[in-house]
Amino acid sequence: MVRMVRIESARRHAYRTYHRPPLPPRAGDLVLEAEGVYDALVGQPAANPAARAGGVLRVAPGAPATSYLMRKILGDLGSGEGVRMPLGNPPLPEHEVARIRAWILAGAPAR
């Protein structure tokens, strides 16, 4: 249940603005519908070519600083790795960022 609350928080923001079908060209081939969200995020390589070439995972369990999700949320990106999310919207509230960071730090548990 805790996992779903944390993932749902990020998914809700992203889905409303960007990651819903049909995908915009820069959405990283990531549709954040409830079914399959965890498997699409955790331990999966980033779709961005520059991030992928660097071995970056969308969510690296236990490592929020190197997880592409956190780097996108914080805008802490390398050359060619895209722009801060959510694109065209204000940054996520700090309490949401803290919840996502804590979940990743805890190993991104499935349950």
ZIZIFEN-V755651 format. One record per backbone hydrogen bond with DSSP energy under -1.0 kcal/mol. NH is the residue of the N-H (numbers start at 1). CO is the residue of the C=O. If there is no record, write none. Layout:
BEGIN
NH_CO + NH_CO
END
This chain:
BEGIN
5_1 + 6_2 + 7_3 + 8_4 + 9_5 + 10_6 + 11_7 + 12_8 + 13_9 + 14_10 + 15_11 + 16_12 + 17_13 + 18_14 + 19_14 + 20_18 + 27_24 + 30_27 + 32_19 + 37_34 + 40_36 + 41_37 + 42_38 + 43_59 + 44_41 + 46_56 + 52_48 + 53_49 + 54_50 + 55_52 + 56_51 + 58_44 + 59_41 + 62_104 + 63_60 + 68_57 + 69_58 + 71_67 + 72_68 + 73_69 + 74_70 + 75_71 + 76_71 + 77_75 + 81_78 + 85_72 + 89_86 + 97_93 + 98_94 + 99_95 + 100_96 + 101_97 + 102_98 + 103_99 + 104_100 + 105_101 + 106_102 + 107_104 + 108_103
END
